Amino acid sequence: MSTAPRARLVPLDFSDLAGWPDDDHAAAWSAFRLSAAHIADHPPKTRALGFDGAALSAIARAAMAEPVILDRDAARRFFETHFQPVRVEPDEGEGFFTGFYEPEAEAALVPGAGFDVPLYRAPPELVEIDEHNPPPGLEPGMRFARKTYTGFEPFFERGEIERGALAGRGLELAFLADPVDAFFIHIQGAARLRLADGGLLRVTYAAKSGHAYTPIGRVMIEHGALQKGGVTMQTIRAWLGAHPAEARAMMWENRSFIFFREAAVQDPSLGPIAAAKVPLTPGRSLAVDRTLHTFHMPVWIETTLPAEEGGAPFRHLLVAQDTGSAILGAARGDIFFGSGDAAGRVAGRTQAKGGFVVLAPRRLG
């Protein structure tokens, strides 16, 4: 393969992948088949690294001809027959992995009884624009802006929205009790909301304000609230909860604001429907840089779990089914660990280097 932007692509054999024979390929197959059903007739866009979306779509059609459930050996044969491992070696040296999850929180459909922090639907004037050729007056890289009669202009920032810029427009999807819970739902891009009547409302990303994402961990280091090397989701949440007077202003330094839509998922064992338009599978779905990676490609990753989780090797086949504002780079991955607090504990501590190997489609026949 030729040299790709910001990375070298090095063909491998499956025998080069440490732990490949030991993985549960049937679990990876289940995640890939969700993708296959979506892309069999609608090839994903081939992105900058050049992994061929049309060739992947052809493999997806072959997958749809297979049984819904394959055993481990049959699933392994399918991947080895249809794909070629290609290590992605970024200019910065190694791959880097973090984790994400689907938070759960108590919520109400109407404000009151302490539930007064809204999650918003996207307003109609907020539109997606060409980030590579933005209209005049917008920052380069902006993907969303407010459409007006005379053109486009930047949308409200997080602080403006939370101070009431959208109040009274009927855009509220649900109400939470804790602004910190809402902030982390924005970071994760989805949530399971438990309603007082026992119902469950699942929401997922619909749009964003268009402003650049600023990691709150970086903000807290700059303000001296946390020390470098001690930033995890758990330490961030603890500090924000203990300092409510300063927390809002700290969170407002991330100008990006997320809007949501209801997105029911029939199988409760699966995660939310994410950027690649399929439900995420715990431990088998990966968020990648959407400008570089073609969605729905299988990706073999070799990294380690957090020390608090035993520091065990994590060598598994995942599927590129999501993205995120902070997921930037050719070998940058964000592992979906599932839903709820237990998944959140693992996700919030996951920060590790490792190997990033895309299974590139073979052209058969």
N, C-alpha and C positions, 0 to 999 in steps of 0.2 A: 504494500500500500504506500501511497505517496505521503509526504509530510503534510500534516494538517495544521490549521491555525492554532498556535499556542501549545502544540503537543506533537510528540512523535507517536505514530501508530505502528506497533511491533507485532506481527503475526506470531501466534503460538500454537502449540498442540494442546489438546485437552490433558495430556499427561504432564504438562508443565504447571497445571493448576493444583497447588497444594490443597488437599482435602476434597477435590472434585468427586472421587468415587464415593465419599462418605455422606454427601449431601442428600437431602430428601428431594429428589428431582420431581416427585409427584406433587409436592407442595408448590414448587416453582411452576410446574405445568398448570396448576389450577389458576395461578395469577396470570400466566401468559395467555391462557385460553380466554380470560375476561377481555384482554386486549385484542385477541384474535377476532372475537365476535364483533368488536367495534371497527377494526381496520381492514377486515377481509375485502370489503368493497369500497373502502375509503382510505387509501394509502396515506400515512402520516407524511408531513413535510420532511424532506431531507435537509438536515441542518448543516452547520458549517464544518463539522468534522467529517461529513460525507457518508455517513452510514445510510444506506439506500432504503428509503421508505417504500418505494414501489416493490423492491425485492422482498422486504419484510411483509408486505401485504400478500404477496404470493405464498409465502410460508404460512401466513395466517389462514389462508384458504385451505392449505393442507392440514393445518391444525383443526379446523372445523370439520374435516372429514374423519377425524379420529374420535374415539369415545370421549365423553365429557370427563371421565375419570380414567387416568392411566396409573398403573403401578410404577414404582420407582424405576425399575429397569426399562420399561417401555418409554417412560418420560425421558430418561437419560439418553436412550437411543435416538429419540426424536431430536433433541437438542444437538447431539453430536452429528447427526446426519445433515441437519439443515443449517448449522451455524459454524463459523470459524472464530476461535478466540483471538482477540486483538487487544494487546495491552496498550492502554493510554498512558503515556509518560509525559506529564506536563512540564513546561519550562521551569516551574518552581520546584521540581524534584519528585515529590510523592503525592499520592492521593490523600484527601482529607475527608473524614466522615463525621457527621453529627447525627442527631436523631430528632424525630418529631412524632407527634401523637395527636389523637382527637380528644380534647378536653371534655369533661362532663361537668355540668353546672345546673343548679336549680334556676328556674326561670319562670316568668309569667308573660301572658299574652297582652295584658293591660297593666299600666303602671299602678303602683300602690303597695302597701304593706311592706315597704322597704325595697321593692323592686322598681328602681328608677333609672337604671343605666341601660340605654337602648342599644340594641344591635340594629343597624339600618339596612334596608333594601337600597339598591342603587337608584339615584334619582334619574329621570329620563334625560336630563341635559348633560349627564356625564357620559362621554363617548370615548371609545378607543381610537387612538390616532396612530399614524405611522411614526414610530419612535426614531427611525433612521432619517426621516425627512419631516421633522415637525414643522407646523405652521409658525410664522413669525411670532415672537413674544413668549415662546415656551422654551423651557430648558431642554437641551439635547437628551434623548433617552426617555423622555416622558411618554408613557403609554396611554394615559387618560387625561382628558381636559374637559372644561365646560364649553359646550357649543352655544354660541350666541348668534344674534341676527347678523353680526358683523364679522364673525370668525370664531376663534377659539381663545380661551384665556385659562390660566391656572385655576384649579378647583380649590375649595377651602382646605386648609391644613387641619391636622388632628385637633389642635387646640381650639381653633375656631368652631369646628363641629361640636366638640364637647362643651363649648360655652354656649351652644344653642343655635348655630347657623342654619341647621335643618329642622329645628323644632316647629311643630305645628303643620307639617306637610303630610302627615300620615305615612311616613316612610318606615316607621318602627316595625321591625319583624318580631321582636321579643324584648323583654326587659330582664336584666340581671340585678343582683343586689350589690355586687362588688365590682368597682371599676378595675381592680387588678385582674379579676377573672376575665372581664371583657377584654383587657389589653392582651392577655395571653391567648385568648381565642382569636384575636386579630393576628397575632404572630403565627399561630398554628394554621389559621385559615379555615377552620371547621370546628364543629362542636356537636355533642349530644346534649340537648337541653331537656331536663326533667321538669315536667309541669305539675302543678299542684293536684290536678285531677288524675295523676298517674300516667298521663300520656308522655310521649317522647317526640320531641321536635328536633330533627337533624338539619343543620344548616351548613352551608359550605360557601366558599369564595365565589363572588359574582363580579366584583370590580374593585378598583382602588382609586384613591384620590389622584394618583399620578406623581406625587412627590416622592423623592428618593427615600428609601428605607434606611433608617439609622438604628443600628443595634443598641438596645438600651444598656447592654453590658458595657459597651464602649463609653457611653455617656456616664455611667456610674463610676467607671475608672477615672474618667477625666474630672469628675466632681469629688473624687476621693471617698465615695461611698463604699466601694469595693476595691480590693487590691487585684492587680493583674495576676492571673493564675488561680484566682479564687472565684471566678465568675461561672456559675451554673444557673440553670433555671431555678433551682431550689434557693440559692443564696440571693438571687434577684428578688424572688417572691417574698422571702423573709424580710429583706430590707424595705421593700415597698410597703409591706403590711405593717412594719414597725414604725414607719415614718410617713403617715398619711398626709401630713401638711406639705411635705416636699414631693410626695410621689407623683401628684398630677403634673406639676411643672416638669419633673424628670421625664415622664412618659410623653409629654407634649414635644420634647425635643426630637422625637421620631415623628416627622410631619406626615408620613404615610398613614392613610386611614383605609380600612377594608370595609367593603359592603358585602352583604350576604344574600343568599337565596335559600329557600327551603329545598332540600334534596333528600328525599326518602331513599333508603337502601333496603331492599327486601330481605337480604340476609343479614341478621344482626351481628354475625361474626365478622363481617367485613367492615372496613372503614368507610369514610366519606367518598363521594364521587369527587375526584380532583381534576387537575388541569388537563389530563389526557382523556377525560370523559368516561372513566371507568372507576368502579369502587376499588379502594386500596385494600391490599391484603397484608395483615400484620406480619412483619418480618420478611416480606417478599416484595414490597413496593419501595421504589427509590425515587426521590426527587433529585433532578439533575438540572444543569444549566440549559434552559430551553433554547438559547441561541446557538449552542454548540451540538447538543445531542438530539437525535431523532427519537421522539416519544415511542414507547412500546418495545424498544430494544431490550433483550435480556442483558443483564450486567452481572458479572461475577465479581464479588468484592472479597477482599482479604484484609481484615482489620481485627480489632480486639474490643470486647465489651468493657465498660467502666470497671475500675478496681472494686467499687462497691457491689458490683454484680459478679465478682469473682475474677474479672480480667481474662475471661476465656476467649480463645480465638473465635471470631465470627467470620466463617468462610461459607458463603451461601450465594446461590443464584437468585437475583432479584430482577424486577422488570421496571424500566424507566416509565413511571406513570404519573409523575407530578413535577413541579418546579417550585421555586421560591425566590423572593427578592434577594436573599442573602446567599443563594446557591449559585456561585459564580466560579467558573473554571472548568477545564476539561476533565479533571479527575476529582471533582468535588461532588460528594453524594450526601443525601440526607435520608436516613433509614426510617421508614414508618414502622413504629413499634406497636401500634394498636390504639385502643381507646381506654380512657379512665386513668386513675391515679397511678396504678402500678406501671402502666406503659409510660406515663409521664415521668416517673422516677428514673427509668432507664434512659429515655430520650433526653431528659434534661442534663444528664451527666455524660452523654456520649460525645467525646471529642478525641478522635484518634486518627493517626496516619494509617496508610495502607495501600493495597494494590487495587486498581480499577481496570477491569477487563471487559470490554464490550464483546458480546457474541454477535459478530457481523453475519448477515445473511450470505449463505452460499448460493451461487446460481447453478441450479441442478438442471440436467436434461439439455 
